[in-house]
């Protein structure tokens, strides 16, 4: 009878664990981005299983590569940098504490001194170390901690934790895949800045705001001077590096409320919300001067990429094409004048 009662008790415990895991799985499946997913994991796991702590130890190589190419890359960096339960570790640190791809349980905290910061580990007596794989690479380790020494130990079964690891890994993979698709749809793959499609969306929003509130809106149309000779002389790889350099510099020089887009080829567009044509000219002059004062190194060569800018301010009745065409004509006039003096 005791054996039967023990069996029934174990079955009920397993059913309860399975129910909680199903609830967690349901919650994380509805998450639309990485931040929401990990926040849900931290909260739900700790509450449902009454854990001492839930931590995420990121593989600093794989996680950066996976997360950076997503539509929320900047938010991901900010989230992981600021979250008190997220840490990073080198690949060799993972290999030291993970038994292959297996989940490890221990109540000998002193044997894993570098897994989490000492100020955290000292508060717990046992932990579970659960590897998470994304795109076939070790992405992170999910770590459960508890004050009770018998909560996690090497003789404890890991079946439910293995199921949890698989489901969490799949959810992370799906969310990041969705974010990557969103990123590729809205960003230029070479430079990482927003693309023409995103510009069209931004222009539609700003033109609508202009018509409703009559607030100024201007654009700067930019291209790289003598870009074709750079490609012809040093090769297309050099040309790509120059475009990346230009995009990075432009992004660092504008206000947080302004945005830079790759329009086509070596052409870029900057949108200037709440700025008049006169202010746009000031921005264009500052950008032009910035590149005049700098050089760009490629291999053993020192190049001096320069830009030209044309500006235009939104007028009543404007459509996107009309506004950009005026800025393009202004750019053409600047380049024509530049050619006359060289």
N, C-alpha and C positions, 0 to 999 in steps of 0.2 A: 504493500500500500504506500509505503514511504517513497519507493521508486516511482510509482505511478504519480503520486502527488508532485514529486520533484520534476517529473517529465512534463506534467501539465503546467506547472509554474514556469518552467523554461520556455514552453511553447507560447505562453501568454506574454512572457518578456520579449520573445522574438517578434511576436505579433505587434507589440507596442513599439518596438524599435522600427519595424518595417513601416508601421503607420506614420511615425514621425519622419522617417526618411522620405516617404512618399509626399508628405506635406512640404518638406524642404525642396524636393525635386520639383513639385508643382510651382512653388514660389520662384525658384531660380529660372524655371523655363519661361516665365513671363517677363524676365528682365530684358531691357532693351539696349543696355550698354554695360561696359565692364565695371564702371563705378557702382552702378545699381546692383549688379550681380554680387560683387564682393561685399558690399555693405549688407546685402540681404543674407549672405552666407555667415558673416560675423555675428549678426544679430540672431538669426534663426537657430543656428547651431548651438550657440551659448544658452539660449533660452530653453530650447526643447530638450537638451540633454544635460542641462545644469552643469556646464563645464566651468572650470576655473578661468580659463582663457582660451581664445581662438586667435591664432596668429598665422600670417602668411609670410613665408620666406621665399623671396623671388630669386631665381637664377639670373644674375645680373646681365648675362649675355643673351640667353634665349628670350627672356621676358622683354628686354628692350627692343630686340628685333621684331618680335611679334606685335607688341603694343604700339610701336611708333608708326607703323603703316596702317593706322586706323583713323576713322573720322573724329575720334575723340583723343587723339594722341596727347595734345596739350593738357586736356583734363585728366587723362590717365597719369601723366607725370606728376601733376599737382596733387592728385588723390593719393598716390603711393608715397609721395614725398612727405605729405602731411599726416597721413594716417598713423596713429600710434601703434597699431597692431601689424604694420607691414615693415619688413626688413629685407635687405638684399644680401646675397652671399655669392662667392665665386663658385664656379663649377666644381673645383676640387673639394670645397667644403661640403657640397652635396654628396659627392662620391664617398667622402669620409664617413658620413653618418647614415647614408641610405644603403641598405642591403640589396644591391641590385635595383630592381623595381618594386621590391616588397615594402609593405608597411612595417615599420618597426615600433614596438612598444617597449617602454622601459620605466622602471621605478628607481633607476640608478642615475639620477640626474647628473651626478658628478662625472659620468662617463660621456656626456655630451656638452661640455662647457662652452663650445663656440656656436651651438645651434641657435641660441637666442642670447640677447644681452644678459650678462650676469645679474643685473638688477631685477630682471624679470624671472629668470630661472630660480632665483633664491626663494621665491614665493610659492614654489610648487614642488610636489614630491613625485609626480609621475607625468608621462606625456606619451602622446601618439604622434608619430612622424609619418605623414601620408603624402607620397609623391604624386604630383599632378603633371600629366603629359599633354602638350598641345602641339599639333602638327608633327608628332613623332619625337618631340624633344622634351627634355625635362624642363618644364616651365617654372614650377614652384613646388614648395612643400607646404601642405596645410598641417598645422601643428595644434593639437589639442593638449591642454594642460589641466592638471587638477591638484588640489591640496592633499587628496587621499593617496597614499602610496600604493593601495591595491586597486586603484581605478584602471591603471594601465600597467601591464607587466608582460613579460615575454611568453608566459604560458596561456595568455588570454587569446581566444579566437579572433581572427581579423576578417571574417566573411563579410559582415555588414559594412565595415570600413572600406573593404575592397570594392563593394558595390557602390558606396558613396563616392569613392575616388573616381571610378569610371564615369559616373553620372555628372560629377562636377567638371571633370576634364572635358566631357562632351559638350556641356553647357558653355564652358569657357571658349571652346573651339568654335561653337556656333555663333556666339555673341561677337567674337573677334572677327570671324568671317564676314558677318553682317557689317561690322564697322569698317572692314577693309573695302567692301563693295561700295559703301557710302563714301569712303575716302577717295576711291578711284573715280567715282562718278563726279566728284566735286573738286578734285585737285589734279594738278599737272604732275605726272609721275616723275618727270626729270627734276624739276625744281622744288617740288613739294608745296608750292603756293597754289592758291585757288585758280581754277581754269575758266575758260570762256563761258561755260554753262553757268558757273557760279556768278560770274559777272552779270549775265543776263538776269538772273534772279535778283541780284543786288540792285541793278539799274531799275528794274520794275518797281521794287520797293521804294527806292529813293525818288523816282519820278512821280509815283503816287503820292508820296509825302509832300513833294514840291507843289503838286496841283492842289492839294488839300490845304496846306498851311503856308504856302509861298515862302518856304525856308530855302536859302541858297544851297545849291548843289553843283559841284564842279568835278571835272575829271582832268587827269594828266595822261596824255598818250606818249609813250616812250619807246624808242628803239635804240639798239646798240650801234654806234658808229663803226663803219667799216668791218662789220661782222663777217662778211663773206671772205675777205682776205685772211682773217684769223683762221677760219675753217680751212681755206686752201693752203695756207702756209704751215700750220701746225697740226692739222687734222681735226676730225669731227669730235674726237674725245676732248680735245682742248676747247673746242667750241661749246661743248656741253658743260664743261667746267666753268667757262666764262658766264654762261647763262645762269648756272647755279650761284655763282658769285654775285652777279647782278641782282638776282632775286633775293638773296639773303640780305644784301646791303640795303636794298629798297625797303624790305620788310622792317629792318631795324631803324630806319630813318623816319618813318611815318608815325602819326599818332595812333593810339589804340583804337580810335573810332574810325580811322581810315583803313583801307584795304588795298592790297596789291594783287593783281591777277596777271597770269600769262595769257596774252591775247592770241598770239600766233607767232611761230618762229622766234625771232629776236625782239618781238614787240610785247610790251607790257602796258597795263592800264592801272592807274591808281584812282580810286574814288575818294572824294573829299566831301564828306557830309558837313553841312552848315558852313561852307567856305565859298566866298565870292571868287569871281574871276581874278581879281587883283591878288587875293590871297593864294590862289592856285598858281599864279605866276611866281609868287615868292617861293612857294614849295618847289616848283620846277627849277628855279635858279639855284636853290640850296642843293637839290639833288645833283644837278649838273656839276656844280662846283665840288661836291663831295668826291665824285669820280675823277675829276681833273687832278685832284691832289693825291690820288692813290695809285698804286701799282698792284698787279696780280701776278703771282709766280706760278708758272706751269713747267714742270720738269726743270730744266736748266735755263728756262727763258723767263724774262721779266717783261710782262705785257702791261699796256696801259689802256684797258678798255674804257671807252667814253660813251656817254649817252647824249641823246638830244630829246627835248620834251616839247610837246605842244599842249596847250590848255584850252578849255572851253567851259562856260557856265551854262547851266540849264536855263532855257527860256520857255515861256508859256507855249504850249502846243508841241513841245519837243517829244520825239520818240528816241529810243536808245540809239538807233542808227544815225539819226540827225546830229545828236550831241557828239557821238564819237567821230562822225565825219568832220565836224568843225574842228575838233581837237586834232584829227589827223591832218587836216589842211594846215593848221597852225604848225604842226610838226614839220610838214613838208617845207613851209616857209623858213623855219629855223635851219633846216638842213641845207636848203638852197643858199641861204645867207652864209652858212658855215663853209660851204664849198667855194663860194666866191672869194673867201678870205684865206683859202689854203692852196 
